[in-house]
Amino acid sequence: MGLLILICGLLLFIGAHGFVTMRGRRARLIRRFGEGPYKLVFSLVSVIGIGLIAYGFALYRSTGWIDLWYPPRWTRHVAVLLMWPAVVLLLAAYLPGHIKRAAKHPMLIAVKLWALAHLLANGDLGAVILFGSLLAWAVYDRIAVKRRESAGEIPTSPPADGWSNDAIAVGVGTLIYLALGFVFHPVVIGVPAFAG
């Protein structure tokens, strides 16, 4: 049952975000209902999707765990290493600077690193479905963004506003990374991220 709820949540979340890449259909919907109602429905569907993903994955982990393989211990260390730049890049997506300019789409890179890290460290069916789906979505979305850039719909290089935003992204990102590893992951997920 948990896997079914997880999959329904993924379909809602990825479906809503996939719809955004269909620019013509999205534009027609906005013209018909208005930008405000469109954003409200998009946000609600996304939040419901995230809720179902979280609930479904938690239910799956507590009642129906299915191991596919047993990842070697070193994959956890790789996952821990990948998560630091993922968090920094996620912040850099909202802080225009040299990191954002160099990465072009730091949020999509962050999602890809996060999903890859968790795929490497987990060998169960639920993890493969969850992280594999989000990795596939991020790859698809990057391709869609690249096509929009090539068509001139969006700028290819965001301007950099100096180094202060980069310092904030690295500093605050590092603090969030440590909080996720030392507090969130063991307390909420139930798995110590930094365990040896």
C-alpha positions in Angstrom: 0.0 0.0 0.0 2.9 2.4 0.8 4.4 1.9 -2.6 1.1 2.7 -4.3 0.7 5.9 -2.3 4.3 6.8 -3.1 3.8 6.2 -6.8 0.6 8.3 -6.8 2.5 11.1 -5.1 5.3 10.9 -7.7 2.7 11.0 -10.5 1.1 14.1 -9.1 4.4 15.9 -8.4 6.3 14.9 -11.5 3.1 15.3 -13.6 2.6 18.9 -12.5 6.3 19.7 -13.1 6.3 17.9 -16.4 3.2 20.0 -17.5 5.3 23.2 -16.9 7.6 22.0 -19.8 4.6 21.9 -22.2 4.8 25.7 -22.8 1.9 25.9 -25.2 -0.6 24.0 -23.1 0.6 25.9 -20.0 0.1 29.3 -21.7 -3.4 28.3 -22.9 -4.3 27.3 -19.3 -3.0 30.5 -17.9 -4.9 32.5 -20.5 -8.1 30.6 -19.7 -8.0 30.7 -15.9 -5.4 33.4 -15.1 -1.9 33.2 -13.7 -2.9 33.3 -10.1 -5.3 30.4 -10.2 -2.9 28.4 -12.3 -0.1 28.9 -9.8 -2.4 28.1 -6.9 -3.5 24.8 -8.5 0.1 24.0 -9.4 1.2 24.6 -5.9 -1.6 22.6 -4.4 -1.0 19.6 -6.6 2.7 19.8 -5.9 2.2 20.0 -2.1 -0.3 17.1 -2.2 2.2 15.1 -4.3 5.0 15.8 -1.8 2.7 14.8 1.1 1.7 11.5 -0.6 5.4 10.8 -1.4 6.5 11.4 2.2 3.5 9.4 3.6 3.8 6.6 1.1 7.5 6.2 1.6 7.2 6.2 5.4 4.4 3.6 5.2 6.5 1.5 2.8 9.5 1.6 5.0 7.5 0.6 8.1 5.4 -2.1 6.5 6.6 -3.4 3.2 10.4 -3.0 2.7 11.6 -4.9 -0.4 15.4 -5.2 -0.8 16.7 -5.5 -4.3 20.4 -5.5 -3.5 22.7 -4.5 -0.6 24.9 -1.5 -1.6 28.5 -1.7 -0.4 29.3 0.5 2.7 31.4 2.9 0.6 28.3 4.1 -1.3 27.1 5.8 1.9 30.3 7.8 2.1 29.9 8.8 -1.6 26.3 9.8 -0.8 27.4 12.0 2.1 30.0 13.7 -0.1 27.5 14.3 -2.9 25.0 15.9 -0.5 27.1 18.9 0.4 27.3 20.4 -3.1 23.7 19.4 -3.6 22.6 21.6 -0.7 25.0 24.5 -1.7 23.7 24.4 -5.3 20.1 24.4 -4.1 20.7 27.6 -2.2 22.7 29.0 -5.2 19.6 28.6 -7.3 18.0 31.5 -5.3 21.2 33.6 -4.9 22.4 35.0 -8.2 26.2 34.7 -8.2 29.1 33.0 -9.9 27.9 29.5 -8.7 24.5 30.0 -10.4 26.1 31.4 -13.5 28.6 28.6 -13.8 26.0 25.9 -13.0 23.3 27.5 -15.2 20.5 25.5 -13.5 21.8 24.7 -10.0 18.5 23.5 -8.7 18.3 20.7 -11.3 21.9 19.8 -10.6 21.1 19.7 -6.9 18.1 17.4 -7.5 20.2 15.1 -9.7 23.0 14.9 -7.1 20.5 14.3 -4.2 18.7 11.6 -6.2 22.0 9.9 -7.3 23.4 10.0 -3.8 20.4 8.3 -2.4 20.2 5.7 -5.3 23.8 4.8 -4.6 23.2 4.3 -0.9 19.9 2.5 -1.0 19.1 -0.9 -2.6 15.4 -1.2 -1.8 12.5 -1.0 -4.3 10.9 2.1 -2.7 14.2 4.0 -2.9 14.8 3.0 -6.5 11.3 4.2 -7.4 11.5 7.4 -5.5 15.0 8.6 -6.3 15.1 7.0 -9.7 11.9 8.9 -10.7 13.1 12.2 -9.4 16.5 11.7 -11.1 14.8 10.9 -14.4 12.5 14.0 -14.0 15.5 16.3 -13.4 17.3 14.9 -16.5 14.1 15.4 -18.5 13.6 18.9 -17.2 17.2 19.9 -17.9 16.7 18.8 -21.5 13.4 20.8 -21.7 15.1 23.9 -20.3 18.0 23.6 -22.8 15.5 23.5 -25.7 13.8 26.6 -24.3 17.3 28.3 -24.1 18.1 27.3 -27.7 14.8 28.7 -28.8 15.6 32.0 -27.1 12.7 31.7 -24.6 14.9 32.1 -21.6 18.4 33.6 -21.1 21.3 31.1 -21.1 23.5 32.9 -18.6 22.1 34.6 -15.5 24.1 37.6 -14.4 26.4 37.3 -11.4 25.9 39.7 -8.6 29.4 39.4 -7.0 30.8 36.9 -4.6 28.7 37.7 -1.5 25.8 35.5 -2.6 28.2 32.6 -3.4 29.7 33.0 0.1 26.2 32.9 1.6 25.3 29.8 -0.5 28.4 28.0 0.6 28.2 29.1 4.3 24.5 28.6 4.9 24.5 25.6 2.6 27.2 24.0 4.7 25.2 24.7 7.9 22.0 23.2 6.4 24.0 20.2 5.2 25.3 19.6 8.7 21.8 20.0 10.2 20.3 17.6 7.7 23.0 15.0 8.4 23.2 15.4 12.2 19.6 16.2 13.0 17.0 15.7 10.2 18.2 12.4 8.8 18.6 10.5 12.1 15.5 12.1 13.8 13.0 12.3 10.9 14.3 9.6 8.6 15.6 7.3 11.3 18.9 6.6 9.6 22.1 8.3 10.7 23.7 10.1 7.7 27.2 10.5 9.2 27.5 7.1 10.8 30.8 5.3 9.9 
